[in-house]
Each structure stands twice: as structure tokens, then as C-alpha cells.
């Protein structure tokens, strides 16, 4: 049986990926801080209590994986805050770097021995990390953290290629999840993105 591990699996894109991989007969490891009711009922193996910013949380992942190899590792967990020059918060900028950029690199690093020739590593990014496609400004932490994620993914692709591990950087497009909407309308959010 093929195996996939998905971070940020309790809602939104992560939960949709859980459903897709379960329907393709994968054994799904669904990593999250707290599972949603839908995730608990999905049939995935839920690995809860994992805050990717904290080293001790990774023990929950290692314990669940045991000696099993991963065919696919999807770094999906992410957060979004709405900083602007009029409403700057450097604490949320740092938090987004920790979750959106550093955590995916750390997950990839600590789980690299679970990946083998033919495994796939996916980084869920956003076009908001693009320098050339920034037409609206703002969202400092999210934009900067996704740009850093993209840079890490390119380095991972080069470093893992000799081991036969493919790395993909995936922008899913505008998806109306709780994280994206966060109290603003879908129309307003699309304008900002």
C-alpha cells in the first residue's frame, strides 16, 4: 500500500488532499494540531498534537510512521495574517515564517530518511510569494514566508534529485478556506491576492 503524509490536514486544502488520497487507496497520515470532526471520520490515520514549530511534536510523527516509508510527503500547513504598513505586527510576521517557511523545511529534513527513490515531496505555496506578481502590496509575513518556502523548495529539489526524490512547488490557486477568508469577503480577498 502506498503511503502519504499531509501536514495541516484538519481542514481546507489539507483535508481535501486527505480525501483524494484515501479515494486513491493510500494509507494517509494526517498531521495536525487538533483534528476536525470530518478528519476524525475520514479513515485517515490522524497524528494530532503536532505543532510544527516545536521539536518535541515531531516524536508523534516518528512514532506513527514506525519503519514505514513514504511515497508522498505534502507540506501543506500554513497560516495567513494581514499586515500592512498601517497595521504592522512583527510577531505575526515571525509566526508566518516559522509555520509557512521554516516548518516545511524542518519536516522535509527530519523525514528525509522516510523518502526513497521515487518518492515525491510537495510544498504548497502561493503566488503571493512571487516578487513579479505582487500587484497590491501588504500581507508582509505571508508574502515573505512563501517566497522563502519557494527558495527552500528549489534547494531541496537540487539536493534530493540524486536520491531519486522529486520536489514540486504547488500553487493551488484561490481556494476559499477559513485561512484565506479570515473575516474578509471572497471578492475582497481575490482583489488583494
Backbone as CSV, one residue per row, in Angstrom:
resi,resn,N_x,N_y,N_z,CA_x,CA_y,CA_z,C_x,C_y,C_z
1,UNK,0.846,-1.191,0.000,0.000,0.000,0.000,0.884,1.244,0.000
2,UNK,0.520,2.228,-0.821,1.260,3.478,-0.848,0.886,4.331,0.353
3,UNK,1.844,5.178,0.771,1.658,5.981,1.972,1.950,7.445,1.690
4,UNK,1.103,8.315,2.251,1.280,9.759,2.118,1.145,10.400,3.491
5,UNK,1.959,11.395,3.752,1.843,12.188,4.973,1.523,13.612,4.556
6,UNK,0.469,14.171,5.169,-0.006,15.514,4.848,-0.041,16.345,6.121
7,UNK,0.665,17.476,6.127,0.593,18.385,7.275,-0.576,19.351,7.067
8,UNK,-1.078,19.893,8.165,-2.216,20.805,8.069,-3.433,20.119,7.502
9,UNK,-3.684,18.892,7.955,-4.691,18.030,7.330,-6.086,18.159,7.930
10,UNK,-6.285,19.015,8.906,-7.570,19.026,9.599,-8.660,19.842,8.910
11,UNK,-8.287,20.674,7.916,-9.301,21.491,7.237,-8.756,21.973,5.897
12,UNK,-9.612,22.639,5.151,-9.209,23.300,3.922,-8.541,22.376,2.909
13,UNK,-7.464,22.869,2.305,-6.744,22.120,1.274,-6.220,20.796,1.823
14,UNK,-5.694,20.812,3.040,-5.167,19.586,3.635,-6.213,18.500,3.747
15,UNK,-7.389,18.862,4.203,-8.479,17.887,4.344,-8.932,17.385,2.979
16,UNK,-8.978,18.267,1.983,-9.329,17.835,0.626,-8.289,16.855,0.087
17,UNK,-7.015,17.098,0.374,-5.963,16.168,-0.048,-6.111,14.817,0.652
18,UNK,-6.473,14.836,1.926,-6.728,13.590,2.657,-7.785,12.777,1.924
19,UNK,-8.892,13.417,1.585,-9.979,12.720,0.891,-9.518,12.156,-0.450
20,UNK,-8.756,12.941,-1.204,-8.283,12.494,-2.516,-7.369,11.276,-2.402
21,UNK,-6.442,11.317,-1.466,-5.516,10.192,-1.330,-6.197,8.958,-0.755
22,UNK,-7.162,9.139,0.131,-7.915,7.983,0.625,-8.687,7.325,-0.515
23,UNK,-9.266,8.136,-1.390,-10.028,7.564,-2.513,-9.109,6.867,-3.515
24,UNK,-7.803,7.183,-3.470,-6.825,6.508,-4.338,-6.163,5.331,-3.618
25,UNK,-6.734,4.922,-2.493,-6.275,3.767,-1.711,-4.888,3.927,-1.100
26,UNK,-4.518,5.145,-0.745,-3.292,5.380,0.015,-3.577,5.221,1.501
27,UNK,-2.541,4.839,2.245,-2.599,4.969,3.702,-2.212,6.413,3.988
28,UNK,-3.120,7.157,4.611,-2.916,8.593,4.810,-2.589,8.878,6.271
29,UNK,-1.431,9.523,6.472,-1.064,10.063,7.779,-1.458,11.535,7.758
30,UNK,-2.445,11.888,8.565,-2.988,13.252,8.590,-2.459,13.971,9.822
31,UNK,-1.529,14.890,9.612,-0.858,15.588,10.707,-1.559,16.909,10.999
32,UNK,-1.827,17.161,12.289,-2.488,18.406,12.672,-2.265,18.677,14.156
33,UNK,-2.558,19.899,14.554,-2.538,20.216,15.986,-3.768,19.609,16.654
34,UNK,-4.939,19.908,16.090,-6.202,19.368,16.602,-7.036,18.886,15.417
35,UNK,-7.518,17.652,15.459,-8.304,17.146,14.332,-9.707,17.748,14.301
36,UNK,-10.220,17.928,13.111,-11.615,18.321,12.952,-12.470,17.060,13.007
37,UNK,-13.749,17.244,13.204,-14.671,16.104,13.229,-14.601,15.362,11.902
38,UNK,-14.573,16.119,10.794,-14.530,15.485,9.470,-13.257,14.670,9.290
39,UNK,-12.132,15.179,9.768,-10.880,14.422,9.650,-10.950,13.140,10.474
40,UNK,-11.485,13.235,11.683,-11.583,12.043,12.537,-12.437,10.958,11.899
41,UNK,-13.434,11.346,11.121,-14.331,10.385,10.474,-13.839,9.936,9.104
42,UNK,-12.725,10.492,8.629,-12.275,10.264,7.254,-11.719,8.870,6.990
43,UNK,-11.155,8.245,8.015,-10.483,6.967,7.811,-8.976,7.108,7.734
44,UNK,-8.488,8.345,7.781,-7.044,8.577,7.792,-6.479,8.258,9.172
45,UNK,-5.185,7.970,9.220,-4.508,7.822,10.499,-4.113,9.219,10.966
46,UNK,-4.818,9.714,11.967,-4.623,11.080,12.437,-3.454,11.127,13.417
47,UNK,-2.523,12.027,13.150,-1.398,12.285,14.058,-1.635,13.677,14.609
48,UNK,-2.223,13.737,15.791,-2.598,15.032,16.360,-1.589,15.496,17.404
49,UNK,-1.783,16.706,17.862,-0.890,17.275,18.869,0.444,17.705,18.289
50,UNK,0.473,17.949,16.974,1.725,18.307,16.311,1.706,19.795,15.973
51,UNK,2.531,20.553,16.669,2.786,21.955,16.340,4.150,21.964,15.673
52,UNK,4.189,22.176,14.387,5.413,22.025,13.603,6.521,22.995,14.008
53,UNK,6.204,23.972,14.843,7.229,24.899,15.321,8.047,24.310,16.465
54,UNK,7.568,23.205,17.057,8.202,22.665,18.255,8.781,21.272,18.002
55,UNK,10.044,21.118,18.302,10.780,19.870,18.053,10.094,18.645,18.653
56,UNK,9.597,18.766,19.892,9.029,17.596,20.557,7.794,17.055,19.839
57,UNK,7.120,17.896,19.050,5.943,17.432,18.307,6.289,16.389,17.261
58,UNK,7.522,16.424,16.776,7.906,15.501,15.719,7.954,14.059,16.210
59,UNK,8.079,13.855,17.502,8.071,12.490,18.051,6.748,11.791,17.750
60,UNK,5.650,12.550,17.748,4.341,11.956,17.410,4.351,11.412,15.985
61,UNK,5.026,12.122,15.079,5.109,11.671,13.678,5.970,10.420,13.582
62,UNK,7.155,10.452,14.210,8.056,9.296,14.157,7.381,8.046,14.715
63,UNK,6.669,8.214,15.823,6.004,7.072,16.453,4.950,6.476,15.519
64,UNK,4.178,7.333,14.842,3.141,6.837,13.937,3.736,6.158,12.702
65,UNK,4.814,6.711,12.170,5.409,6.152,10.957,6.127,4.834,11.204
66,UNK,6.728,4.702,12.379,7.492,3.486,12.643,8.559,3.294,11.591
67,UNK,8.578,2.133,10.943,9.562,1.838,9.901,9.002,1.992,8.488
68,UNK,7.799,2.517,8.363,7.168,2.644,7.045,7.795,3.787,6.241
69,UNK,7.998,3.542,4.965,8.490,4.569,4.041,7.303,5.377,3.517
70,UNK,7.586,6.594,3.048,6.556,7.455,2.467,6.737,7.534,0.957
71,UNK,5.636,7.390,0.241,5.650,7.603,-1.204,5.489,9.087,-1.518
72,UNK,4.718,9.780,-0.664,4.446,11.206,-0.869,4.469,11.909,0.484
73,UNK,5.123,13.065,0.513,5.129,13.949,1.683,4.638,15.311,1.213
74,UNK,3.541,15.788,1.803,2.956,17.073,1.391,3.024,18.047,2.556
75,UNK,3.831,19.086,2.383,3.937,20.170,3.361,2.872,21.208,3.026
76,UNK,1.740,21.093,3.691,0.582,21.937,3.413,0.280,22.932,4.533
77,UNK,0.664,22.648,5.766,0.299,23.505,6.896,0.740,24.939,6.637
78,UNK,-0.128,25.868,6.948,0.206,27.271,6.752,-0.753,28.181,7.495
79,UNK,-0.297,29.410,7.712,-1.138,30.428,8.343,-1.014,31.727,7.552
80,UNK,-2.017,32.577,7.690,-2.065,33.853,6.980,-2.533,34.942,7.929
81,UNK,-1.767,36.021,7.968,-2.183,37.229,8.686,-2.140,38.377,7.693
82,UNK,-2.756,39.496,8.059,-2.940,40.583,7.102,-2.198,41.856,7.520
83,UNK,-0.890,41.811,7.600,-0.153,43.016,7.963,-0.165,44.020,6.814
84,UNK,-0.107,45.285,7.177,0.049,46.366,6.209,0.946,47.418,6.862
85,UNK,1.339,48.422,6.111,2.154,49.482,6.711,1.374,50.245,7.774
86,UNK,0.056,50.271,7.653,-0.781,50.939,8.649,-1.103,50.042,9.834
87,UNK,-0.896,48.753,9.673,-1.242,47.803,10.731,-0.197,46.682,10.753
88,UNK,1.022,47.040,11.169,2.140,46.092,11.167,2.190,45.333,12.485
89,UNK,2.505,44.040,12.386,2.668,43.210,13.578,3.820,42.245,13.300
90,UNK,4.987,42.542,13.846,6.160,41.725,13.561,6.089,40.347,14.229
91,UNK,5.265,40.229,15.261,5.078,38.903,15.872,4.376,37.958,14.895
92,UNK,3.354,38.458,14.181,2.665,37.590,13.221,3.527,37.351,11.981
93,UNK,4.368,38.312,11.612,5.307,38.089,10.509,6.224,36.923,10.854
94,UNK,6.790,36.935,12.070,7.685,35.868,12.515,6.945,34.535,12.598
95,UNK,5.729,34.555,13.111,4.940,33.327,13.217,4.719,32.696,11.840
96,UNK,4.447,33.526,10.830,4.238,33.006,9.478,5.525,32.418,8.904
97,UNK,6.671,33.042,9.197,7.939,32.456,8.773,8.141,31.087,9.410
98,UNK,7.817,30.981,10.703,8.010,29.712,11.406,7.138,28.614,10.811
99,UNK,5.866,28.923,10.532,4.925,27.904,10.058,5.012,27.685,8.551
100,UNK,5.087,28.753,7.781,4.994,28.661,6.321,6.315,28.351,5.627
101,UNK,7.441,28.694,6.247,8.737,28.502,5.585,9.646,27.549,6.354
102,UNK,9.874,27.824,7.619,10.805,27.004,8.395,10.242,25.603,8.668
103,UNK,8.976,25.506,9.046,8.392,24.193,9.357,8.419,23.233,8.163
104,UNK,8.050,23.645,6.947,8.142,22.700,5.825,9.571,22.220,5.564
105,UNK,10.537,23.115,5.740,11.932,22.698,5.587,12.310,21.705,6.677
106,UNK,11.876,21.983,7.900,12.191,21.093,9.018,11.526,19.728,8.843
107,UNK,10.256,19.710,8.440,9.553,18.445,8.202,10.285,17.644,7.127
108,UNK,10.660,18.311,6.047,11.371,17.631,4.954,12.714,17.093,5.431
109,UNK,13.398,17.863,6.248,14.701,17.454,6.761,14.579,16.231,7.674
110,UNK,13.670,16.305,8.650,13.596,15.216,9.633,12.969,13.946,9.060
111,UNK,12.195,14.079,7.967,11.564,12.900,7.372,12.268,12.418,6.115
112,UNK,13.419,12.983,5.777,14.090,12.601,4.530,14.441,11.118,4.473
113,UNK,14.716,10.506,5.617,15.043,9.079,5.606,13.824,8.195,5.339
114,UNK,12.621,8.763,5.424,11.393,8.029,5.104,11.073,8.103,3.610
115,UNK,11.827,8.922,2.889,11.637,9.064,1.444,12.684,8.231,0.726
116,UNK,12.281,7.573,-0.349,13.202,6.724,-1.100,13.130,7.079,-2.579
117,UNK,13.926,6.414,-3.365,13.925,6.622,-4.804,12.500,6.480,-5.341
118,UNK,11.997,7.511,-5.971,10.626,7.506,-6.482,9.641,8.253,-5.607
119,UNK,10.041,8.615,-4.381,9.147,9.388,-3.514,8.959,10.792,-4.062
120,UNK,7.851,11.414,-3.658,7.527,12.778,-4.067,7.396,13.659,-2.826
121,UNK,7.931,14.862,-2.925,7.836,15.861,-1.859,7.139,17.080,-2.435
122,UNK,6.027,17.493,-1.841,5.269,18.645,-2.338,5.257,19.756,-1.301
123,UNK,5.484,20.963,-1.780,5.402,22.165,-0.958,4.220,22.985,-1.481
124,UNK,3.235,23.236,-0.624,2.092,24.047,-1.030,2.456,25.512,-0.812
125,UNK,2.518,26.247,-1.895,2.927,27.640,-1.856,1.756,28.527,-2.265
126,UNK,2.062,29.732,-2.655,1.065,30.684,-3.122,1.730,31.648,-4.079
127,UNK,0.970,32.123,-5.038,1.558,33.126,-5.928,1.848,34.413,-5.165
128,UNK,1.317,34.530,-3.950,1.642,35.694,-3.131,3.121,35.714,-2.754
129,UNK,3.827,34.609,-2.956,5.260,34.577,-2.719,6.071,35.054,-3.910
130,UNK,5.396,35.405,-4.996,6.077,35.854,-6.206,6.402,37.340,-6.122
131,UNK,7.633,37.689,-6.430,8.026,39.102,-6.475,7.348,39.791,-7.667
132,UNK,7.350,39.123,-8.809,6.838,39.720,-10.038,5.320,39.867,-10.036
133,UNK,4.630,39.071,-9.243,3.175,39.056,-9.276,2.558,39.798,-8.096
134,UNK,3.324,40.638,-7.428,2.810,41.390,-6.284,2.271,42.716,-6.784
135,UNK,0.973,42.744,-7.045,0.355,43.951,-7.563,-0.378,44.776,-6.530
136,UNK,-0.416,44.290,-5.267,-1.225,45.007,-4.274,-0.490,45.336,-2.981
137,UNK,0.706,44.769,-2.755,1.418,45.046,-1.504,0.762,44.379,-0.310
138,UNK,1.159,44.808,0.877,0.591,44.270,2.111,0.928,42.806,2.336
139,UNK,0.266,42.212,3.304,0.446,40.797,3.641,1.932,40.447,3.755
140,UNK,2.662,41.253,4.490,4.118,41.131,4.528,4.598,39.757,4.965
141,UNK,4.101,39.261,6.074,4.555,37.967,6.584,4.237,36.823,5.653
142,UNK,3.035,36.815,5.098,2.640,35.710,4.225,3.456,35.733,2.945
143,UNK,3.561,36.901,2.312,4.325,37.013,1.074,5.787,36.618,1.287
144,UNK,6.393,37.154,2.330,7.804,36.869,2.589,8.019,35.397,2.920
145,UNK,7.124,34.810,3.711,7.296,33.408,4.109,7.112,32.468,2.927
146,UNK,6.193,32.777,2.020,6.004,31.916,0.852,7.166,32.066,-0.134
147,UNK,7.751,33.257,-0.225,8.947,33.428,-1.058,10.095,32.591,-0.490
148,UNK,10.229,32.586,0.837,11.266,31.772,1.486,10.999,30.281,1.270
149,UNK,9.733,29.870,1.336,9.374,28.476,1.069,9.780,28.071,-0.345
150,UNK,9.519,28.946,-1.308,9.877,28.656,-2.695,11.382,28.464,-2.841
151,UNK,12.167,29.310,-2.173,13.625,29.188,-2.235,14.081,27.868,-1.618
152,UNK,13.486,27.489,-0.488,13.842,26.226,0.158,13.498,25.043,-0.744
153,UNK,12.349,25.112,-1.422,11.927,24.015,-2.299,12.897,23.821,-3.452
154,UNK,13.413,24.913,-4.007,14.377,24.795,-5.104,15.651,24.112,-4.609
155,UNK,16.120,24.504,-3.429,17.315,23.858,-2.870,17.060,22.385,-2.570
156,UNK,15.895,22.075,-2.005,15.549,20.677,-1.738,15.510,19.862,-3.025
157,UNK,14.963,20.442,-4.081,14.890,19.725,-5.365,16.282,19.358,-5.857
158,UNK,17.215,20.272,-5.728,18.590,20.009,-6.175,19.273,18.977,-5.278
159,UNK,19.065,19.093,-3.970,19.737,18.194,-3.025,19.150,16.785,-3.019
160,UNK,17.853,16.654,-3.315,17.201,15.338,-3.277,17.193,14.628,-4.633
161,UNK,17.486,15.347,-5.689,17.484,14.741,-7.026,18.406,13.523,-7.135
162,UNK,19.627,13.555,-6.577,20.490,12.369,-6.680,19.912,11.131,-5.994
163,UNK,18.975,11.333,-5.053,18.338,10.211,-4.366,17.074,9.747,-5.087
164,UNK,16.745,10.390,-6.210,15.557,10.000,-6.968,14.263,10.517,-6.377
165,UNK,14.343,11.572,-5.562,13.158,12.154,-4.914,12.792,13.445,-5.642
166,UNK,11.578,13.502,-6.166,11.103,14.677,-6.891,10.462,15.668,-5.931
167,UNK,10.692,16.955,-6.180,10.119,18.019,-5.358,9.245,18.891,-6.251
168,UNK,8.015,19.148,-5.793,7.088,20.010,-6.521,6.698,21.188,-5.638
169,UNK,6.640,22.356,-6.249,6.149,23.560,-5.583,4.796,23.845,-6.215
170,UNK,3.731,23.756,-5.425,2.373,23.800,-5.969,1.581,24.990,-5.440
171,UNK,1.079,25.799,-6.351,0.161,26.894,-6.018,-1.237,26.434,-6.410
172,UNK,-2.103,26.167,-5.432,-3.425,25.617,-5.759,-4.403,26.627,-6.315
173,UNK,-4.022,27.900,-6.387,-4.964,28.920,-6.827,-5.777,29.421,-5.642
174,UNK,-6.700,30.316,-5.906,-7.523,30.869,-4.837,-8.536,29.826,-4.386
175,UNK,-8.427,29.429,-3.133,-9.334,28.443,-2.550,-9.978,29.095,-1.338
176,UNK,-11.285,29.155,-1.316,-11.979,29.854,-0.242,-12.039,29.000,1.022
177,UNK,-10.924,28.985,1.747,-10.843,28.270,3.010,-10.955,29.268,4.151
178,UNK,-11.127,28.761,5.372,-11.176,29.636,6.546,-9.903,30.464,6.667
179,UNK,-8.749,29.867,6.333,-7.489,30.594,6.458,-7.467,31.799,5.534
180,UNK,-7.895,31.636,4.303,-7.823,32.717,3.320,-8.854,33.788,3.608
181,UNK,-10.066,33.383,3.885,-11.122,34.361,4.073,-10.944,35.147,5.354
182,UNK,-10.651,34.479,6.447,-10.317,35.137,7.710,-11.056,36.425,7.999
183,UNK,-12.339,36.460,7.739,-13.102,37.643,8.079,-13.238,38.649,6.945
184,UNK,-12.674,38.389,5.771,-12.883,39.284,4.648,-13.684,38.543,3.584
185,UNK,-14.344,39.273,2.729,-15.174,38.624,1.712,-14.310,37.993,0.639
186,UNK,-14.847,37.021,-0.047,-14.116,36.365,-1.122,-13.717,37.331,-2.223
187,UNK,-14.617,38.279,-2.563,-14.304,39.265,-3.607,-13.149,40.144,-3.183
188,UNK,-13.194,40.637,-1.943,-12.112,41.482,-1.444,-10.809,40.706,-1.395
189,UNK,-10.867,39.451,-0.972,-9.657,38.624,-0.884,-9.059,38.390,-2.263
190,UNK,-9.885,38.089,-3.255,-9.367,37.876,-4.618,-8.690,39.124,-5.149
191,UNK,-9.252,40.308,-4.832,-8.638,41.564,-5.259,-7.256,41.718,-4.650
192,UNK,-7.114,41.351,-3.383,-5.851,41.506,-2.686,-4.817,40.488,-3.169
193,UNK,-5.265,39.278,-3.507,-4.345,38.247,-3.949,-3.874,38.535,-5.350
